[in-house]
Amino acid sequence: MTGQASWRPNREEPTPMSLLQTKLKILVGQEIVVVMEDNRAFRGTLIEFDAETLVLRNVVEALPNNASGWEEPTSSTGIVQKVVTWQGVFSHENTNADIVKLKDVMIQTAHVLRIWEWSLKNVEKPSHVEMAGNSPVTMAGTRVTRKP
């Protein structure tokens, strides 16, 4: 019969890797920083990833406006019990609760603003910022933005 399309098995062709996946592939096992939409930052070792999710291990977190720097994300193991009465809803937490460190963190890539490798080989001196010297106007070590 002429004009018929040739038969192909019903299988999906592998989709090409996105630019993000291509860049992340070389960073598996390396420490990276992931900045989220809400400006929280997570630093940890990239264990695995796909088009939608990143998995980091040994994670520390930096919150916006947090001067103390990187902290271990923790969670309570307590179970909150709620009791409904005629007077209202009351809740209390189990007093035997522990605070635990989270080992692996899964991050949805849809909520990520930036990702970069946490490494000294991935840095350079910024051209728009300089450190003030011993000037009487500024304190030594103060960061001063240069005017264009």
N, C-alpha and C positions, 0 to 999 in steps of 0.2 A: 504494500500500500504506500502510495506516495503522499507527501504532505503531513505525515504524522510525526509528532515529536518523538525523539528517542526516549526509551524508558530509563529512568534513574531510580536507584534505591531511595527510599524515604529516610534520609538522614540529614541532620543539620550540619552545615559546613562550620568549621570552627571560626568564631568571630575574631577578627584581629584585635590585638591588645590596644587599649586606649593609651594616650600619652601618659596619663597618670599611672596606669598599670606598668608601662614600660619603665618609667622612672623608679617606681616602688620596687620592681623586681630586683634591682641591684642593691637596694637598701635592706633586704631581708637579713635579719641578724644584726643590724646596725641600730643605733639609738637615733630616734627622730623626734621632732616636736610637731604636734598637731594643734593648731589653733581653731577653736570652734566659733560658730556664729555669735555666741554670747560672750566672746573674748576669753573664755577659759582656755588654758593651754595644758596639754598632756604631753609629757616626755617619757618615752619608754622604748624598749627594744621591739622593732617590728617583727612579729612572728609569722604572720600570714595575712593575705588580703585577697579580695576579689573586687568586682566592679562596684559593690555596694558597701563593703565592710572592711575595716582595718582591725587587726588584733595586735594589741601591744602588751608586753610583759614588763614587770618591775616598773610600774608606772608611778610617776610623781605628777602633781597637779599644781598649777599656778592659777589663782583666781584674779579677776580684774581688781585693781586697787588694793592688792595685798602686798604690803611692803616686806613681809617675812620671806618671800620667795617661794621655792618649790616645797610642797608638802605631800606626804603619802595620803592618797585618798582612802578613807576608812568608812566602815559601815557598822551599824549596831546589829547584833544577832538577836536582839530582843523582839518578842512578838507583842504587838499592841493588841490588847483585848478591849472590845467595846461592849458596853452594857447599855441597853435601852430601857429606860424606866419612864414612869409618868412625869417625872421631873425633868427629863431630858436624856441626852446621850453622854455617857461618861466613858473615858478611856484611861487605861493605865498600862505601863510597860512592865514586863517581867523583870524583877530586880536581879536575876541571875544572868542578865545579858552581858555579852562581851563586845568589845570594840575590836574589829578585825581589819587587817590590811587587805585590800583587794589585789589579787594576784594578776589576773588578766583582765584587760578592758577591751570591749568591742565597741568600735566607733562607726557610726553610719557616715559614709562619705558625703551624703547629701547635706550634712550640717557642718562641713569643714570649710573654713576660709583659706587656711594656708597649711602647708606641710614643708618642713625642711629638715635636712640632716643635722644632728647635733654633733658637730665636729669642728675642730680648729682648722681643718683644711677647707671648710666652707665659709670662711670669714674674710673680710677685708675692711680696711679702715674707711669709714664713711667720709665723703668729701664735704658734706653739709654740716658736720659737727666737729668742733674742736674742744680740747680740754684747756681750760683757763690756767694760766701759770700763777705766779705769785703777785699778781696785780693787786693794787690796793682797792680796786673796784670790785673784784670777784675773789672768792676763796679758791685756793689751790685745789685742783681736781674737779672743779665745778664744770658741768657740761654747758657749753655756750653754742647756740645755733649761729652759724655764719650767715651773713646777709648776702644775697646773690649779687 
